[in-house]
Amino acid sequence: MELAELKGWLSTILDKKTTSRELDFMENELRFINEGNGVISVALNYAFHPNWECYDFDNEDEVILKFHLDDGKLKRLIEQVDELIKRYPEKRGH
């Protein structure tokens, strides 16, 4: 379900339609942000820290990865998400 939602959100950006600026999953542990001008950011919160015992909750901040995607790259990303969706097993008749 989340991959389908991500695909729809990215497709809306590609089609230059109005969409929400952010899309979040896992209780806001993973957020996708449309920064505009072809920049999509992925914000990761503390749940993604590689060494949980060392995390400093008093100095909490998200890690943000930024991707510069022209229309061609965005279209390829959408196609890759679609391929991931197709890999999940489904019950017969669905």
LOLO-873289 format. One record per atom (N, C-alpha, C): x, y, z. Coordinates in steps of 0.05 Angstrom, whole numbers, plus 5000, padded with zeros to 4 digits. Atoms other than C-alpha are relative to their C-alpha. Example, Ala and Ser with C-alpha at 12.3 -4.5 7.8 and 13.67 -1.06 7.14 Angstrom:
<tidrens>
+------+------+------+
|    u |    v |    w |
+------+------+------+
| 5018 | 4976 | 5000 |
| 5246 | 4910 | 5156 |
| 5018 | 5024 | 5000 |
| 4984 | 4976 | 4999 |
| 5273 | 4979 | 5143 |
| 4985 | 5022 | 5014 |
+------+------+------+
</tidrens>
This chain:
<tidrens>
+------+------+------+
|    u |    v |    w |
+------+------+------+
| 5016 | 4976 | 5000 |
| 5000 | 5000 | 5000 |
| 5017 | 5025 | 5000 |
| 4983 | 4977 | 4999 |
| 5055 | 5049 | 5017 |
| 5015 | 5005 | 4974 |
| 4987 | 4996 | 5026 |
| 5092 | 5037 | 4952 |
| 4981 | 5012 | 4979 |
| 5020 | 4989 | 5019 |
| 5028 | 5051 | 4913 |
| 4995 | 5030 | 5007 |
| 5004 | 4972 | 4992 |
| 5019 | 5115 | 4953 |
| 5024 | 5017 | 4991 |
| 4976 | 4986 | 5009 |
| 5091 | 5135 | 4939 |
| 5000 | 5004 | 4970 |
| 5002 | 4998 | 5029 |
| 5082 | 5120 | 4865 |
| 4980 | 5022 | 4991 |
| 5020 | 4979 | 5007 |
| 5019 | 5163 | 4862 |
| 5010 | 5028 | 5006 |
| 4990 | 4973 | 4992 |
| 5053 | 5221 | 4899 |
| 5021 | 5009 | 4980 |
| 4979 | 4993 | 5020 |
| 5114 | 5219 | 4852 |
| 4988 | 5006 | 4973 |
| 5014 | 4995 | 5026 |
| 5068 | 5214 | 4791 |
| 4987 | 5027 | 4999 |
| 5013 | 4974 | 4999 |
| 5030 | 5275 | 4813 |
| 5021 | 5023 | 4997 |
| 4979 | 4981 | 5004 |
| 5096 | 5313 | 4818 |
| 5009 | 5001 | 4971 |
| 4992 | 5002 | 5028 |
| 5117 | 5289 | 4749 |
| 4979 | 5014 | 4982 |
| 5021 | 4988 | 5016 |
| 5050 | 5311 | 4720 |
| 4995 | 5029 | 5006 |
| 5002 | 4971 | 4992 |
| 5059 | 5380 | 4752 |
| 4973 | 5007 | 5011 |
| 5025 | 4995 | 4987 |
| 4994 | 5372 | 4790 |
| 5005 | 5008 | 5029 |
| 4998 | 4992 | 4972 |
| 4981 | 5400 | 4859 |
| 4999 | 4975 | 5017 |
| 4999 | 5022 | 4982 |
| 5000 | 5351 | 4913 |
| 5010 | 5010 | 5027 |
| 4989 | 4992 | 4974 |
| 5018 | 5352 | 4986 |
| 5030 | 5002 | 4998 |
| 4970 | 4995 | 5001 |
| 5089 | 5377 | 4998 |
| 5014 | 4976 | 5012 |
| 4987 | 5022 | 4986 |
| 5104 | 5317 | 5043 |
| 4983 | 4975 | 5000 |
| 5013 | 5026 | 4998 |
| 5088 | 5244 | 5046 |
| 5016 | 4984 | 5021 |
| 4985 | 5013 | 4979 |
| 5105 | 5206 | 5109 |
| 4989 | 4972 | 5005 |
| 5006 | 5028 | 4994 |
| 5106 | 5133 | 5130 |
| 5011 | 4993 | 5028 |
| 4990 | 5011 | 4975 |
| 5118 | 5093 | 5194 |
| 4999 | 5021 | 5022 |
| 5003 | 4980 | 4979 |
| 5091 | 5146 | 5241 |
| 5020 | 5022 | 4998 |
| 4983 | 4978 | 5006 |
| 5133 | 5200 | 5209 |
| 5030 | 4993 | 5003 |
| 4972 | 5008 | 4998 |
| 5198 | 5160 | 5215 |
| 5014 | 5003 | 4972 |
| 4990 | 4997 | 5027 |
| 5207 | 5165 | 5139 |
| 4982 | 5019 | 4986 |
| 5016 | 4980 | 5014 |
| 5185 | 5227 | 5101 |
| 5013 | 5007 | 4974 |
| 4992 | 4990 | 5027 |
| 5189 | 5247 | 5028 |
| 4990 | 5028 | 4998 |
| 5006 | 4972 | 5002 |
| 5190 | 5321 | 5015 |
| 5005 | 5010 | 4972 |
| 4997 | 4987 | 5026 |
| 5178 | 5357 | 4949 |
| 5010 | 5028 | 5005 |
| 4988 | 4973 | 4995 |
| 5226 | 5416 | 4955 |
| 4994 | 5019 | 4977 |
| 5004 | 4984 | 5023 |
| 5207 | 5440 | 4886 |
| 5025 | 5001 | 4983 |
| 4978 | 4997 | 5019 |
| 5252 | 5453 | 4826 |
| 5015 | 4973 | 4996 |
| 4987 | 5026 | 5005 |
| 5265 | 5378 | 4817 |
| 5015 | 4988 | 5024 |
| 4986 | 5011 | 4977 |
| 5290 | 5365 | 4888 |
| 4980 | 4986 | 5018 |
| 5015 | 5017 | 4981 |
| 5260 | 5308 | 4929 |
| 5019 | 4993 | 5022 |
| 4984 | 5006 | 4976 |
| 5286 | 5300 | 5000 |
| 4987 | 4976 | 5014 |
| 5009 | 5022 | 4984 |
| 5281 | 5238 | 5043 |
| 5010 | 5006 | 5029 |
| 4993 | 4994 | 4972 |
| 5280 | 5253 | 5118 |
| 4997 | 4975 | 5016 |
| 4999 | 5024 | 4983 |
| 5300 | 5197 | 5166 |
| 5002 | 5009 | 5029 |
| 4997 | 4992 | 4973 |
| 5288 | 5204 | 5240 |
| 5017 | 4980 | 5016 |
| 4983 | 5017 | 4983 |
| 5321 | 5169 | 5299 |
| 4998 | 4970 | 4996 |
| 5004 | 5029 | 5003 |
| 5292 | 5101 | 5282 |
| 5020 | 4988 | 4980 |
| 4981 | 5010 | 5019 |
| 5344 | 5096 | 5226 |
| 5029 | 5002 | 5009 |
| 4973 | 4998 | 4989 |
| 5404 | 5109 | 5271 |
| 5014 | 4973 | 5000 |
| 4986 | 5026 | 5003 |
| 5456 | 5054 | 5258 |
| 5007 | 4988 | 5027 |
| 4992 | 5010 | 4974 |
| 5473 | 5047 | 5332 |
| 4982 | 5012 | 5021 |
| 5021 | 4990 | 4984 |
| 5411 | 5056 | 5374 |
| 5010 | 5009 | 5028 |
| 4991 | 4994 | 4973 |
| 5447 | 5056 | 5442 |
| 5016 | 5026 | 5001 |
| 4984 | 4975 | 5000 |
| 5490 | 5116 | 5421 |
| 4984 | 5025 | 4992 |
| 5016 | 4977 | 5009 |
| 5433 | 5160 | 5397 |
| 4996 | 5021 | 5022 |
| 5002 | 4978 | 4981 |
| 5431 | 5228 | 5432 |
| 4972 | 5013 | 4996 |
| 5027 | 4990 | 5002 |
| 5357 | 5242 | 5442 |
| 4998 | 5030 | 5008 |
| 5000 | 4972 | 4992 |
| 5374 | 5310 | 5473 |
| 5009 | 5018 | 4977 |
| 4990 | 4985 | 5023 |
| 5405 | 5332 | 5407 |
| 4988 | 4989 | 4975 |
| 5014 | 5014 | 5022 |
| 5353 | 5302 | 5361 |
| 4997 | 5018 | 4976 |
| 5005 | 4987 | 5026 |
| 5350 | 5321 | 5288 |
| 4998 | 4978 | 4979 |
| 5003 | 5019 | 5021 |
| 5331 | 5286 | 5224 |
| 5024 | 5001 | 4982 |
| 4980 | 5002 | 5021 |
| 5380 | 5263 | 5172 |
| 4984 | 5003 | 4973 |
| 5014 | 4995 | 5025 |
| 5359 | 5289 | 5103 |
| 5018 | 4994 | 4977 |
| 4987 | 5006 | 5025 |
| 5380 | 5260 | 5037 |
| 4986 | 5015 | 4978 |
| 5013 | 4985 | 5022 |
| 5368 | 5304 | 4976 |
| 5007 | 4988 | 4974 |
| 4996 | 5011 | 5027 |
| 5359 | 5280 | 4905 |
| 4990 | 5020 | 4980 |
| 5007 | 4981 | 5022 |
| 5359 | 5325 | 4844 |
| 4990 | 4982 | 4977 |
| 5013 | 5017 | 5020 |
| 5310 | 5293 | 4795 |
| 4988 | 5016 | 4978 |
| 5014 | 4988 | 5022 |
| 5295 | 5320 | 4727 |
| 4977 | 4981 | 4992 |
| 5023 | 5016 | 5007 |
| 5232 | 5293 | 4693 |
| 5007 | 4971 | 4991 |
| 4991 | 5027 | 5009 |
| 5270 | 5234 | 4661 |
| 5007 | 4983 | 5024 |
| 4992 | 5015 | 4977 |
| 5300 | 5212 | 4727 |
| 4976 | 4994 | 5018 |
| 5024 | 5004 | 4984 |
| 5233 | 5221 | 4763 |
| 4983 | 4978 | 4987 |
| 5015 | 5021 | 5014 |
| 5199 | 5178 | 4710 |
| 5012 | 4973 | 5005 |
| 4987 | 5026 | 4995 |
| 5251 | 5123 | 4718 |
| 4996 | 4991 | 5029 |
| 5005 | 5007 | 4972 |
| 5242 | 5126 | 4794 |
| 4972 | 4989 | 5003 |
| 5028 | 5010 | 4999 |
| 5167 | 5117 | 4786 |
| 4998 | 4972 | 4988 |
| 4999 | 5027 | 5012 |
| 5180 | 5058 | 4740 |
| 5012 | 4980 | 5019 |
| 4987 | 5018 | 4981 |
| 5226 | 5027 | 4792 |
| 4981 | 4994 | 5023 |
| 5019 | 5004 | 4979 |
| 5174 | 5036 | 4846 |
| 4978 | 4981 | 4990 |
| 5020 | 5018 | 5012 |
| 5123 | 5003 | 4799 |
| 5010 | 4971 | 4999 |
| 4989 | 5027 | 5001 |
| 5170 | 4944 | 4790 |
| 5001 | 4987 | 5027 |
| 5000 | 5010 | 4973 |
| 5177 | 4937 | 4865 |
| 4972 | 4990 | 5008 |
| 5028 | 5007 | 4995 |
| 5101 | 4936 | 4871 |
| 4994 | 4973 | 4987 |
| 5006 | 5024 | 5015 |
| 5097 | 4880 | 4819 |
| 5014 | 4975 | 5012 |
| 4985 | 5022 | 4988 |
| 5148 | 4837 | 4858 |
| 4986 | 4988 | 5024 |
| 5014 | 5011 | 4977 |
| 5103 | 4828 | 4918 |
| 4980 | 4979 | 4992 |
| 5018 | 5021 | 5007 |
| 5065 | 4763 | 4917 |
| 4971 | 5007 | 5005 |
| 5028 | 4995 | 4996 |
| 4990 | 4766 | 4909 |
| 4985 | 4974 | 4998 |
| 5017 | 5024 | 5001 |
| 4935 | 4715 | 4920 |
| 4989 | 4997 | 4972 |
| 5011 | 5004 | 5026 |
| 4908 | 4684 | 4857 |
| 4972 | 5012 | 4998 |
| 5026 | 4988 | 5005 |
| 4848 | 4719 | 4827 |
| 4998 | 5030 | 5009 |
| 5001 | 4972 | 4992 |
| 4868 | 4789 | 4852 |
| 5016 | 5016 | 4980 |
+------+------+------+
</tidrens>
